[in-house]
């Protein structure tokens, strides 16, 4: 898309709308403060479990669909449809105090709608910014706002839920003005047929149409292994705190907030980091996350947990921005939306798998605490680091030849 036709003010408003649309990705944060209330109110434990965790799994095929559609139809229409679905089903997500009604609304809001909007939003950014350096910078800002907005939604929902748990859903009212921003300011982005020669694609560092997945597969491997490890920290930090006896629920919240704040700050600087390290950008993240698991396993203390969670959160933010930027760089331009959708889907699978991996490892290792399995995740992430270093070395040898 020729962005020269768009004024600076219009570009700012476009980015504002896209950044705020991350409320869909972070929609689960509204449910976090009232999860305990849901278990108290509804006796169907299995359905309450689904309300909390099933949307991530349901969103996986819709990430794939959203990525495919963003290459085939007007991205603005896809984005507006997806966010409209999210707005309606989140704002009215508790219109009836019925576990089945709430479950269906949740599956649509942060499952179906998340899959469509996350792929469409990143596809729009990829089309607006063809230069990978600028795209990386904007992706970093996008993810920084996402982290900040998630914290705000959780805080607001928790405050509103003090009087009644149903009031937490009022935090979703912010989606109404965001939807209006998307409708008014997003430019029309019809699918374009781009005929680039194989030589041109290779020159840009992309694989050709015939083998377009070749450059994407290593990224997907990294995402699946590292994300399924890191999300253990995201979702089970309170279990670690209890198992090690280093604090209570308040300290668990502090650790979570420390990671979120550092992720926000790291994403603001992602553009600069990516411009310097390029394809090696993720290596420091792998070292920090892998070493972090080992430190938390062998040296459990409040100080270690606080420092490590903060560092892991920051380096995770860098890796998160990296793989969503890089996945659109290594494929032909007409496959960018599809690549983003596939990457989102793999990230969603990792999100869903993390708790089951912990349970499975504890069973295999006959371990009683989550701390005992942390070294496994540390070794896996450090193994990914070695894998990426070898890939980069092989790439340099090919270039030299």
N, C-alpha and C positions, 0 to 999 in steps of 0.2 A: 504493500500500500504506500502511496506517495504521501508522506506526512508533511511535506512542505506546504500543502494546501491547507493544513490545519494551523490555526494561530496558536501562539504559546499559551494563551488563556484557555483555549479549547483543549489543548493537550493536558493541561493541569487538571481540568475538570474530568476528562476521560480517565486519567490515572486515579483521581480521587474516587470516582465511581468504582473502578476496578479494585482498588485497594480495599474499600469498604465492603465490597462483595465477598471478601474473605470471611465475613460473619457466617456465611453458609458452611465453609470448611470448619469453622470453630463453633458451630452450633451446639455441639455436644457439651461445651463448657457450661451451658445453662443448666444442663441436667445434673452435672457433677454435685452441686451443693444440695440437691434434693433427692439423691439416689437412696439415701437411708429412709427418707419419708415414703418413697415409692414401695420399698419392701415392707414398711409398716402398714401402709394403707391397703395394698393388694396382696392377698395370700398366694397368688399364683407366682411363685418364685421364678419358674422357668420363663414366664412371659416378661417379668421385670428384668431378668437377665438379658432378654432379647431387646427390650427397650433401650438398655444401656449399650450393648455391644453389637447387636445385629446390623444396625445401619452401615457400619464399616464394610461388612461383607456384602450386603445388598448393593452398596455403591460400586463395587468392583466392576460388574458387567456394564454399568452405566458410565463408568470412566472410559471403558473401551468404546462404548457407543458414542459418547460425547466427543472423544477424539476423532473417531471416524466421521461423524457428522460435521465437525468443524472444518474438515477438509472438503466436504461436499456441499455445504449450504452456507447461508449468510451467518457469520459468527454472532452478529448482534442479535438476530432472532433467536438463535440457540441460547445465548446468554440470558436474554430477557425471559424466555419460556422457563428455563431452569430456575432462575431466581424468583420468578412469580410463583412457581410451585413451592419453593422454599418459604416464601413469605406467607402464603395462604396456610400451609400446613404447620408452620411454626407459630404464627400468631394465634391460630385457632387450635393449637395442638392439645389444649386442655379444655376445650369448650364443653366436653362431657367427661365427667369423672368416671371413665370406663377404661379398663386396662387394654382392651382390644382397640378402642378408638385411639388412645394415646400411642399404642404400638404402630398402628398403620400410619399415623401422622409422622411419627419419628422415622419410619422406614422411607417415607417419601421425602421428608425434609432434609435429613442428613445422610440419606442413602442415595435415592434416585437423583434428587436435585443437586447434591454435592458432586456426584459423578459428572453431571452435565456441565455445571458451572465451573468446576475447577479446570476441566479440559478446555472449555471455551475461553475462560479468562486468560490462561497462559498462552493459548493459541492467538488471542488478540494481541497480547504483548509481543509475541514472536513476529507477528505480521507488522506491527507498528515499528519495531526496532530490528531491522535486518542485520545491523552491526552487532556481532556477538558480545562485544565489550559493553555497549550501551544496554543491550538486552540483559546481560548479567547484572548490571547496576540496578535496573528497574525490577528485575526478579528479586533482588535482595531487599529493595524497599517494600515490595509486595509482601514478602514473607515476614519482614519486620513488623509491618502493620498487622499482619495476621496474628503474630504472637501477642502484640499489645492488645488487639481487639479481643482475643480470647481471654486475656486476664480481666479486661473490663467487663465482658459479658458475665464471667463467673462471679466477679465481685458484686455487680449489680443484681444478678439473680439471687445470690446469697442474701443480700440486704433485703430484697423484696420478699423472699421466702420466710423471713422472720415472723411476719404476721400470718401468713398462710402459704403452704408449699406451692399451691396453684399460681400464686402471684409471680413466681419465678418466670413464668412464660411471658410476662409483660416485658421482659428484657428484649424479647423478639420484636417488639414494636418498632425498633430502630430499622428493621428491614423495609418498612413502608417507604420512608424517604430515600433509602438506598435504591430501591426499585425504580422510583421516579427519576433519580439521577442517571441510572442505566438507560432508561427509555429516552430521556431528553438528550443526553450528551454523547452516548456511544455512536460513532459513525457507522453507516452501513458498510458491511464487510462481506460482500458476496464472494463465493469460492472462485478462485482464479486458476486457470490452467497455465502452469508454468512449464515451458518446454526448455529445460536446460540440458545441454549435452553432457555425456558422461565425463568428458575431459573437464568441463566447467565445474561439475560437482566435486570431482577429485581435487581440483585446484583449490576449492573452498574448504577442503578437509572433510567432505561428506562422502558417504558411500553412494553408489549409483542406484538407479531404480531397481535393477535386477537383483542386487544384493543389499537392499537398503537396511535390512535388519542387522547386518553384520556388525556395524559400529554401535548399535543399540544394545545388543545382548550383554556385553561386559558391564554396561551401566546397570542393566536390570539385575544382574547377579550381585553387584555391589549393593543396590538398594534392598533387595530381598534379605541378604545376610546381615547387613549393618542396621537397617531399620528394624528388623524383627528383634535384634539385640537391644538397640537403644530404647525402643518402646517399652521394654521391661522396666527401665528406670521411670519412664513417664507414668505407667499405669500401676506399678507395684512398689513405688518408693515407700509408701506407708507400711507395706508388709516388711520391707527391709528394716525400717526404723523400729518396728515392734520386735522383729526377730533378734536384732542386735541390742535392743534395750537402750538405744542412744537418745530416745526422745518420745514425744507423744504426737497426737494429730496436728497440733500447732507447728511442731518442728517439721513434720512431713510437708505441711503447706509452705513453710519457709523454703525448704529444699526445692519444691516445685516452682515457686516464684523466682528463686535464684536462677534456675535453669532458663525460665522464660525471659527474664530480664536480659541475661547474657545472650540469649538467642536473638533478641530484638537488636541489641547493640552490634552483634557480629554481622547480622544481615545488613545493617546500615553501611557497613564497611565492605560488604561482599564484592561490590564492583571493583574496588581498588585491589582487593586480594586476588580476584579472578584475573584481572589484567596483568598481574605480575606472575602468577603461578600457572595460569591456563589449565591444562589437563592434569597437572599435579596438585591442583587446589585441594583435593579431598585427602591427600596423604596425611597432613597434620591432624585432620579430623579423626582419621582411623587410629592414629597413634594415641591421641588424647582419649578417645572413647574406649579403646582396648585397654590402655593402661589404667583408665578410671575404674573399670570393672575389677581389675586385679587389686587395686588399692582399696576399694570398698570391701572386697572379700577378705583380704589379709590384714587390714589395719582399720577395723571399724571404730569410728569415733565421730563425735559431732563435728569437729573441725575438718576431718578428712572428708566426711560426707558433704559438708557445705561447700568446700573448695572444689571437690570433684564434680558435684552436681552443677555448679556454676560453670565450670570449664566444659563439661560434657554438653551442657545446654548451648553454649556459645559455638562450639565446634560442630554440634549437630546442625545448628542453624546454617553454618557455612556449607556443610555437605548437602543439606536440603535444597538450598538455592543452587548449588552446583549441579546436582543431577537433573533438576528441572530446566536448567539452562543448557547443559551439555546434551541432553536428549534431543533437543531441537536443533543442535548444531551439527550432529553427526549423521543426520538423515537428509534426503532431498527436501527442498522447501515444500513440495506438495504433500509430503508425508509428516510434516511437523505436528499437526494436530493429532494424527494417529499415534505418533511416538509419545507425545505428552499424555495421551489417554492411557496408553499401555503402561507408562511409568507410574501414573497415578494409581492404576489398578494394582500394580505390584506393591506399591506403598500401602495401599489399603489391605492387601493380603497379609503383609508383614504386620500391620497394626492388629489384625484379627488373630494372627498366629501366636503373638508374643506370650500371652498368658498360658496358652496350651503348651508351648515349648517349655516354660518353667515347670508346669505340672508334670509333663512327660519326663524331663530330666531329673526331677526330684524322685520320681518313681524308679527310673532306671538306676540312679545313683544311690537309692535308698536314703536320701537326704531328708532331714526334717525341716530345714530352713531354706529360704530362697538364697541366702548368702552363699550356701555351699555350691550352687550352680553358677554363680557369677564368674568364676574363672573360665568356664566353658565359653561364655559369651565374649569374654576378653580375648581368649585365644582365637576365636572365630574372626573377630574384627581385625586383630593383628594379622591373621592369615590373609584376609582380604587386602590389607595394606601391602603385603609381600606380593600378592597376585597383581595388584595395580602397578607396583614398581617394575615388575617383570614385563608387563604389557608395555609400559612406557619405554623401557630399555629396548625391547624388540622393535618398537616403532622407530626409535632413533637409529637403530642399525639399518632398518629398511630405507630410511631417508638418506643415510650415508652411502648406501649402496646405489 
